[in-house]
Amino acid sequence: MGSEVNVTNATFQKEVLESAVPVLADFWAEWCVPCRMVSPVLTKLAEEHDGKVKVAKINVDQESELAMKFNIVSIPTILLFNKGEVAKQQIGAAPRKILEDMIKEYV
């Protein structure tokens, strides 16, 4: 099973910023149809790159403070964190190829 975790403001530091592997942080909401389309793709990437990349699911309705901190105004937004810093960003639903390309140089 791939490394996919639900992240809150309380766990963000440990799970994302201090992660030993790159993290795809998925800012999403339950009511967001494009978010539901991207979610299985991210799950599959987490499974295929188990131990090399982590997917952090951040529900913007529950974690609005994190959404504001990273200026999330449209969802889904996926931020790639590497060594605690935002390395790449994808706003809106994206095909698998684009998401794979985001992590390619980091795994």
DRENTORKOL-3810 file (N, C-alpha, C; in nm, 4 decimals):
REM DRENTORKOL-3810
@n.u->0.0839; n.v->-0.1184; n.w->0.0000; ca.u->0.0000; ca.v->0.0000; ca.w->0.0000; c.u->0.0877; c.v->0.1238; c.w->0.0000
@n.u->0.0508; n.v->0.2223; n.w->-0.0777; ca.u->0.1292; ca.v->0.3441; ca.w->-0.0912; c.u->0.1194; c.v->0.4329; c.w->0.0301
@n.u->0.2064; n.v->0.5300; n.w->0.0335; ca.u->0.2113; ca.v->0.6223; ca.w->0.1453; c.u->0.1188; c.v->0.7405; c.w->0.1177
@n.u->-0.0026; n.v->0.7327; n.w->0.1730; ca.u->-0.1015; ca.v->0.8389; ca.w->0.1580; c.u->-0.1577; c.v->0.8685; c.w->0.2963
@n.u->-0.1529; n.v->0.9950; n.w->0.3369; ca.u->-0.1980; ca.v->1.0321; ca.w->0.4709; c.u->-0.2902; c.v->1.1531; c.w->0.4651
@n.u->-0.3859; n.v->1.1556; n.w->0.5567; ca.u->-0.4684; ca.v->1.2742; ca.w->0.5749; c.u->-0.3925; c.v->1.3666; c.w->0.6688
@n.u->-0.3776; n.v->1.4917; n.w->0.6268; ca.u->-0.2955; ca.v->1.5866; ca.w->0.7020; c.u->-0.3819; c.v->1.7009; c.w->0.7548
@n.u->-0.3535; n.v->1.7392; n.w->0.8785; ca.u->-0.4202; ca.v->1.8532; ca.w->0.9409; c.u->-0.3148; c.v->1.9591; c.w->0.9719
@n.u->-0.3604; n.v->2.0722; n.w->1.0183; ca.u->-0.2671; ca.v->2.1772; ca.w->1.0577; c.u->-0.1715; c.v->2.1257; c.w->1.1656
@n.u->-0.2237; n.v->2.0403; n.w->1.2536; ca.u->-0.1429; ca.v->1.9866; ca.w->1.3639; c.u->-0.0357; c.v->1.8887; c.w->1.3158
@n.u->-0.0601; n.v->1.8195; n.w->1.2044; ca.u->0.0353; ca.v->1.7178; ca.w->1.1571; c.u->0.1155; c.v->1.7625; c.w->1.0352
@n.u->0.0867; n.v->1.8805; n.w->0.9829; ca.u->0.1505; ca.v->1.9274; ca.w->0.8596; c.u->0.3029; c.v->1.9347; c.w->0.8708
@n.u->0.3517; n.v->1.9903; n.w->0.9793; ca.u->0.4968; ca.v->2.0051; ca.w->0.9986; c.u->0.5662; c.v->1.8694; c.w->0.9869
@n.u->0.5170; n.v->1.7721; n.w->1.0625; ca.u->0.5797; ca.v->1.6392; ca.w->1.0661; c.u->0.5612; c.v->1.5638; c.w->0.9340
@n.u->0.4385; n.v->1.5600; n.w->0.8833; ca.u->0.4070; ca.v->1.4770; ca.w->0.7667; c.u->0.4561; c.v->1.5354; c.w->0.6345
@n.u->0.4621; n.v->1.6676; n.w->0.6250; ca.u->0.4983; ca.v->1.7307; ca.w->0.4974; c.u->0.6352; c.v->1.7974; c.w->0.5049
@n.u->0.6494; n.v->1.8956; n.w->0.5918; ca.u->0.7728; ca.v->1.9739; ca.w->0.5947; c.u->0.8943; c.v->1.8937; c.w->0.6399
@n.u->0.8745; n.v->1.7993; n.w->0.7308; ca.u->0.9863; ca.v->1.7197; ca.w->0.7818; c.u->0.9963; c.v->1.5819; c.w->0.7165
@n.u->0.9213; n.v->1.5592; n.w->0.6116; ca.u->0.9209; ca.v->1.4287; ca.w->0.5451; c.u->1.0570; c.v->1.3980; c.w->0.4830
@n.u->1.0987; n.v->1.2729; n.w->0.4969; ca.u->1.2259; ca.v->1.2282; ca.w->0.4390; c.u->1.2145; c.v->1.2074; c.w->0.2881
@n.u->1.0906; n.v->1.1982; n.w->0.2380; ca.u->1.0675; ca.v->1.1795; ca.w->0.0942; c.u->0.9843; c.v->1.2961; c.w->0.0418
@n.u->0.9874; n.v->1.3209; n.w->-0.0893; ca.u->0.9037; ca.v->1.4266; ca.w->-0.1463; c.u->0.7556; c.v->1.4005; c.w->-0.1160
@n.u->0.6789; n.v->1.5087; n.w->-0.1054; ca.u->0.5369; ca.v->1.4985; ca.w->-0.0709; c.u->0.4529; c.v->1.5720; c.w->-0.1748
@n.u->0.3542; n.v->1.5014; n.w->-0.2297; ca.u->0.2523; ca.v->1.5649; ca.w->-0.3127; c.u->0.1388; c.v->1.6022; c.w->-0.2183
@n.u->0.1231; n.v->1.7300; n.w->-0.1907; ca.u->0.0175; ca.v->1.7779; ca.w->-0.1014; c.u->-0.1045; c.v->1.8126; c.w->-0.1856
@n.u->-0.2104; n.v->1.7355; n.w->-0.1677; ca.u->-0.3335; ca.v->1.7505; ca.w->-0.2447; c.u->-0.4343; c.v->1.8306; c.w->-0.1631
@n.u->-0.4559; n.v->1.9560; n.w->-0.2025; ca.u->-0.5560; ca.v->2.0413; ca.w->-0.1390; c.u->-0.6882; c.v->2.0162; c.w->-0.2111
@n.u->-0.7880; n.v->1.9662; n.w->-0.1386; ca.u->-0.9116; ca.v->1.9190; ca.w->-0.1992; c.u->-1.0307; c.v->1.9464; c.w->-0.1072
@n.u->-1.1515; n.v->1.9128; n.w->-0.1560; ca.u->-1.2734; ca.v->1.9179; ca.w->-0.0754; c.u->-1.3681; c.v->1.8091; c.w->-0.1262
@n.u->-1.4542; n.v->1.7601; n.w->-0.0373; ca.u->-1.5458; ca.v->1.6517; ca.w->-0.0740; c.u->-1.6405; c.v->1.6907; c.w->-0.1861
@n.u->-1.6843; n.v->1.8146; n.w->-0.1921; ca.u->-1.7813; ca.v->1.8590; ca.w->-0.2914; c.u->-1.7186; c.v->1.8870; c.w->-0.4275
@n.u->-1.5871; n.v->1.8807; n.w->-0.4376; ca.u->-1.5138; ca.v->1.9171; ca.w->-0.5593; c.u->-1.5028; c.v->1.7965; c.w->-0.6537
@n.u->-1.5761; n.v->1.8015; n.w->-0.7658; ca.u->-1.5751; ca.v->1.6908; ca.w->-0.8622; c.u->-1.4366; c.v->1.6692; c.w->-0.9231
@n.u->-1.3663; n.v->1.7734; n.w->-0.9701; ca.u->-1.2315; ca.v->1.7502; ca.w->-1.0236; c.u->-1.1367; c.v->1.6886; c.w->-0.9196
@n.u->-1.1559; n.v->1.7229; n.w->-0.7922; ca.u->-1.0731; ca.v->1.6639; ca.w->-0.6855; c.u->-1.0948; c.v->1.5133; c.w->-0.6788
@n.u->-1.2207; n.v->1.4716; n.w->-0.6928; ca.u->-1.2521; ca.v->1.3284; ca.w->-0.6885; c.u->-1.1961; c.v->1.2559; c.w->-0.8101
@n.u->-1.1765; n.v->1.3265; n.w->-0.9204; ca.u->-1.1176; ca.v->1.2652; ca.w->-1.0395; c.u->-0.9669; c.v->1.2455; c.w->-1.0221
@n.u->-0.9007; n.v->1.3376; n.w->-0.9558; ca.u->-0.7554; ca.v->1.3320; ca.w->-0.9378; c.u->-0.7157; c.v->1.2352; c.w->-0.8260
@n.u->-0.8000; n.v->1.2203; n.w->-0.7265; ca.u->-0.7666; ca.v->1.1401; ca.w->-0.6089; c.u->-0.7196; c.v->0.9980; c.w->-0.6405
@n.u->-0.7894; n.v->0.9216; n.w->-0.7270; ca.u->-0.7414; ca.v->0.7857; ca.w->-0.7553; c.u->-0.6068; c.v->0.7831; c.w->-0.8273
@n.u->-0.5792; n.v->0.8858; n.w->-0.9062; ca.u->-0.4501; ca.v->0.8947; ca.w->-0.9758; c.u->-0.3387; c.v->0.9140; c.w->-0.8730
@n.u->-0.3615; n.v->1.0018; n.w->-0.7762; ca.u->-0.2621; ca.v->1.0245; ca.w->-0.6710; c.u->-0.2419; c.v->0.8993; c.w->-0.5857
@n.u->-0.3511; n.v->0.8300; n.w->-0.5563; ca.u->-0.3413; ca.v->0.7057; ca.w->-0.4795; c.u->-0.2552; c.v->0.6044; c.w->-0.5535
@n.u->-0.2771; n.v->0.5920; n.w->-0.6836; ca.u->-0.1996; ca.v->0.4979; ca.w->-0.7656; c.u->-0.0516; c.v->0.5373; c.w->-0.7676
@n.u->-0.0231; n.v->0.6675; n.w->-0.7824; ca.u->0.1164; ca.v->0.7132; ca.w->-0.7805; c.u->0.1824; c.v->0.6814; c.w->-0.6462
@n.u->0.1079; n.v->0.6998; n.w->-0.5375; ca.u->0.1618; ca.v->0.6690; ca.w->-0.4047; c.u->0.1946; c.v->0.5203; c.w->-0.3939
@n.u->0.1084; n.v->0.4360; n.w->-0.4504; ca.u->0.1328; ca.v->0.2913; ca.w->-0.4475; c.u->0.2542; c.v->0.2543; c.w->-0.5319
@n.u->0.2632; n.v->0.3116; n.w->-0.6506; ca.u->0.3717; ca.v->0.2780; ca.w->-0.7427; c.u->0.5077; c.v->0.3287; c.w->-0.6947
@n.u->0.5077; n.v->0.4361; n.w->-0.6187; ca.u->0.6327; ca.v->0.4950; ca.w->-0.5696; c.u->0.6418; c.v->0.4829; c.w->-0.4176
@n.u->0.5867; n.v->0.3744; n.w->-0.3645; ca.u->0.5833; ca.v->0.3523; ca.w->-0.2200; c.u->0.7235; c.v->0.3641; c.w->-0.1598
@n.u->0.7353; n.v->0.4485; n.w->-0.0583; ca.u->0.8640; ca.v->0.4686; ca.w->0.0071; c.u->0.9490; c.v->0.5763; c.w->-0.0574
@n.u->0.9091; n.v->0.6220; n.w->-0.1766; ca.u->0.9863; ca.v->0.7245; ca.w->-0.2478; c.u->0.9126; c.v->0.8576; c.w->-0.2556
@n.u->0.7818; n.v->0.8532; n.w->-0.2400; ca.u->0.6998; ca.v->0.9744; ca.w->-0.2416; c.u->0.5786; c.v->0.9507; c.w->-0.1518
@n.u->0.5302; n.v->1.0580; n.w->-0.0923; ca.u->0.4141; ca.v->1.0512; ca.w->-0.0046; c.u->0.3070; c.v->1.1437; c.w->-0.0610
@n.u->0.1806; n.v->1.1028; n.w->-0.0479; ca.u->0.0686; ca.v->1.1884; ca.w->-0.0849; c.u->0.0007; c.v->1.2332; c.w->0.0440
@n.u->-0.0088; n.v->1.3638; n.w->0.0613; ca.u->-0.0741; ca.v->1.4226; ca.w->0.1783; c.u->-0.2061; c.v->1.4840; c.w->0.1336
@n.u->-0.3160; n.v->1.4352; n.w->0.1891; ca.u->-0.4489; ca.v->1.4846; ca.w->0.1549; c.u->-0.4879; c.v->1.5922; c.w->0.2561
@n.u->-0.5164; n.v->1.7134; n.w->0.2060; ca.u->-0.5509; ca.v->1.8253; ca.w->0.2936; c.u->-0.6883; c.v->1.8779; c.w->0.2527
@n.u->-0.7876; n.v->1.8535; n.w->0.3364; ca.u->-0.9239; ca.v->1.8969; ca.w->0.3106; c.u->-0.9338; c.v->2.0465; c.w->0.3430
@n.u->-0.9540; n.v->2.1288; n.w->0.2407; ca.u->-0.9527; ca.v->2.2744; ca.w->0.2604; c.u->-1.0705; c.v->2.3236; c.w->0.3439
@n.u->-1.1813; n.v->2.2487; n.w->0.3454; ca.u->-1.2951; ca.v->2.2890; ca.w->0.4280; c.u->-1.2631; c.v->2.2725; c.w->0.5763
@n.u->-1.1828; n.v->2.1732; n.w->0.6093; ca.u->-1.1465; ca.v->2.1479; ca.w->0.7487; c.u->-1.0166; c.v->2.2173; c.w->0.7882
@n.u->-0.9309; n.v->2.2425; n.w->0.6915; ca.u->-0.7980; ca.v->2.2997; ca.w->0.7190; c.u->-0.7784; c.v->2.4314; c.w->0.6427
@n.u->-0.8694; n.v->2.5247; n.w->0.6647; ca.u->-0.8652; ca.v->2.6518; ca.w->0.5915; c.u->-0.7385; c.v->2.7316; c.w->0.6223
@n.u->-0.6833; n.v->2.7134; n.w->0.7417; ca.u->-0.5601; ca.v->2.7847; ca.w->0.7775; c.u->-0.4447; c.v->2.7442; c.w->0.6849
@n.u->-0.4331; n.v->2.6147; n.w->0.6565; ca.u->-0.3287; ca.v->2.5681; ca.w->0.5643; c.u->-0.3553; c.v->2.6181; c.w->0.4228
@n.u->-0.4819; n.v->2.6162; n.w->0.3822; ca.u->-0.5166; ca.v->2.6648; ca.w->0.2489; c.u->-0.4777; c.v->2.8119; c.w->0.2336
@n.u->-0.5045; n.v->2.8914; n.w->0.3354; ca.u->-0.4688; ca.v->3.0333; ca.w->0.3300; c.u->-0.3176; c.v->3.0522; c.w->0.3309
@n.u->-0.2478; n.v->2.9732; n.w->0.4109; ca.u->-0.1021; ca.v->2.9845; ca.w->0.4212; c.u->-0.0344; c.v->2.9657; c.w->0.2856
@n.u->-0.0897; n.v->2.8748; n.w->0.2043; ca.u->-0.0299; ca.v->2.8460; ca.w->0.0741; c.u->-0.1077; c.v->2.9088; c.w->-0.0416
@n.u->-0.1923; n.v->3.0070; n.w->-0.0098; ca.u->-0.2675; ca.v->3.0829; ca.w->-0.1103; c.u->-0.3464; c.v->2.9931; c.w->-0.2050
@n.u->-0.4138; n.v->2.8929; n.w->-0.1494; ca.u->-0.4951; ca.v->2.8028; ca.w->-0.2298; c.u->-0.6284; c.v->2.8718; c.w->-0.2565
@n.u->-0.6524; n.v->2.9080; n.w->-0.3819; ca.u->-0.7770; ca.v->2.9751; ca.w->-0.4185; c.u->-0.8611; c.v->2.8908; c.w->-0.5136
@n.u->-0.8030; n.v->2.7861; n.w->-0.5672; ca.u->-0.8730; ca.v->2.6961; ca.w->-0.6578; c.u->-0.8323; c.v->2.5535; c.w->-0.6229
@n.u->-0.9297; n.v->2.4628; n.w->-0.6280; ca.u->-0.8967; ca.v->2.3229; ca.w->-0.5996; c.u->-0.9441; c.v->2.2354; c.w->-0.7146
@n.u->-0.8795; n.v->2.1245; n.w->-0.7372; ca.u->-0.7643; ca.v->2.0790; ca.w->-0.6620; c.u->-0.6393; c.v->2.1610; c.w->-0.6928
@n.u->-0.5576; n.v->2.1784; n.w->-0.5927; ca.u->-0.4225; ca.v->2.2309; ca.w->-0.6103; c.u->-0.3283; c.v->2.1291; c.w->-0.5483
@n.u->-0.2261; n.v->2.0939; n.w->-0.6229; ca.u->-0.1280; ca.v->1.9973; ca.w->-0.5747; c.u->0.0068; c.v->2.0674; c.w->-0.5672
@n.u->0.0642; n.v->2.0676; n.w->-0.4482; ca.u->0.1968; ca.v->2.1246; ca.w->-0.4276; c.u->0.2942; c.v->2.0107; c.w->-0.4032
@n.u->0.4069; n.v->2.0147; n.w->-0.4705; ca.u->0.5126; ca.v->1.9172; ca.w->-0.4453; c.u->0.6119; c.v->1.9798; c.w->-0.3491
@n.u->0.6253; n.v->1.9192; n.w->-0.2316; ca.u->0.7225; ca.v->1.9642; ca.w->-0.1326; c.u->0.8438; c.v->1.8737; c.w->-0.1391
@n.u->0.9610; n.v->1.9337; n.w->-0.1430; ca.u->1.0859; ca.v->1.8595; ca.w->-0.1368; c.u->1.1746; c.v->1.9274; c.w->-0.0333
@n.u->1.2150; n.v->1.8528; n.w->0.0667; ca.u->1.2982; ca.v->1.9049; ca.w->0.1758; c.u->1.2336; c.v->2.0264; c.w->0.2425
@n.u->1.1018; n.v->2.0196; n.w->0.2602; ca.u->1.0298; ca.v->2.1235; ca.w->0.3323; c.u->0.9931; c.v->2.2466; c.w->0.2526
@n.u->1.0270; n.v->2.2489; n.w->0.1245; ca.u->0.9989; ca.v->2.3659; ca.w->0.0402; c.u->0.9071; c.v->2.3274; c.w->-0.0759
@n.u->0.8235; n.v->2.4218; n.w->-0.1192; ca.u->0.7409; ca.v->2.3978; ca.w->-0.2374; c.u->0.8321; c.v->2.3987; c.w->-0.3595
@n.u->0.8349; n.v->2.2864; n.w->-0.4306; ca.u->0.9200; ca.v->2.2735; ca.w->-0.5483; c.u->0.8407; c.v->2.2910; c.w->-0.6775
@n.u->0.7150; n.v->2.2466; n.w->-0.6767; ca.u->0.6302; ca.v->2.2559; ca.w->-0.7962; c.u->0.4858; c.v->2.2721; c.w->-0.7533
@n.u->0.4041; n.v->2.3195; n.w->-0.8493; ca.u->0.2623; ca.v->2.3426; ca.w->-0.8215; c.u->0.1791; c.v->2.3057; c.w->-0.9430
@n.u->0.0648; n.v->2.2432; n.w->-0.9188; ca.u->-0.0317; ca.v->2.2135; ca.w->-1.0241; c.u->-0.1682; c.v->2.2592; c.w->-0.9750
@n.u->-0.2286; n.v->2.3537; n.w->-1.0461; ca.u->-0.3616; ca.v->2.4017; ca.w->-1.0106; c.u->-0.4613; c.v->2.3400; c.w->-1.1074
@n.u->-0.5659; n.v->2.2798; n.w->-1.0527; ca.u->-0.6680; ca.v->2.2155; ca.w->-1.1342; c.u->-0.6369; c.v->2.0687; c.w->-1.1575
@n.u->-0.7394; n.v->1.9973; n.w->-1.2033; ca.u->-0.7233; ca.v->1.8546; ca.w->-1.2319; c.u->-0.6219; c.v->1.8382; c.w->-1.3437
@n.u->-0.5360; n.v->1.7393; n.w->-1.3276; ca.u->-0.4305; ca.v->1.7161; ca.w->-1.4263; c.u->-0.4251; c.v->1.5677; c.w->-1.4596
@n.u->-0.3905; n.v->1.5361; n.w->-1.5834; ca.u->-0.3753; ca.v->1.3948; ca.w->-1.6187; c.u->-0.2546; c.v->1.3334; c.w->-1.5489
@n.u->-0.2557; n.v->1.2034; n.w->-1.5434; ca.u->-0.1498; ca.v->1.1277; ca.w->-1.4762; c.u->-0.0101; c.v->1.1681; c.w->-1.5225
@n.u->0.0078; n.v->1.1885; n.w->-1.6516; ca.u->0.1399; ca.v->1.2216; ca.w->-1.7078; c.u->0.1966; c.v->1.3476; c.w->-1.6420
@n.u->0.1150; n.v->1.4488; n.w->-1.6259; ca.u->0.1609; ca.v->1.5746; ca.w->-1.5647; c.u->0.2008; c.v->1.5512; c.w->-1.4190
@n.u->0.1216; n.v->1.4722; n.w->-1.3474; ca.u->0.1529; ca.v->1.4436; ca.w->-1.2072; c.u->0.2792; c.v->1.3591; c.w->-1.1958
@n.u->0.2964; n.v->1.2645; n.w->-1.2870; ca.u->0.4199; ca.v->1.1844; ca.w->-1.2886; c.u->0.5409; c.v->1.2733; c.w->-1.3154
@n.u->0.5257; n.v->1.3651; n.w->-1.4106; ca.u->0.6362; ca.v->1.4559; ca.w->-1.4434; c.u->0.6735; c.v->1.5446; c.w->-1.3247
@n.u->0.5747; n.v->1.5789; n.w->-1.2410; ca.u->0.6021; ca.v->1.6617; ca.w->-1.1232; c.u->0.7023; c.v->1.5941; c.w->-1.0305
@n.u->0.6874; n.v->1.4622; n.w->-1.0147; ca.u->0.7707; ca.v->1.3921; ca.w->-0.9167; c.u->0.8949; c.v->1.3270; c.w->-0.9772
@n.u->0.9004; n.v->1.3188; n.w->-1.1092; ca.u->1.0054; ca.v->1.2425; ca.w->-1.1776; c.u->1.1465; c.v->1.2758; c.w->-1.1292
@n.u->1.1798; n.v->1.4027; n.w->-1.1198; ca.u->1.3171; ca.v->1.4389; ca.w->-1.0828; c.u->1.3450; c.v->1.4256; c.w->-0.9330
@n.u->1.2419; n.v->1.3939; n.w->-0.8542; ca.u->1.2593; ca.v->1.3864; ca.w->-0.7090; c.u->1.2549; c.v->1.2444; c.w->-0.6535
@n.u->1.2178; n.v->1.1462; n.w->-0.7373; ca.u->1.2109; ca.v->1.0070; ca.w->-0.6879; c.u->1.3171; c.v->0.9211; c.w->-0.7521
END
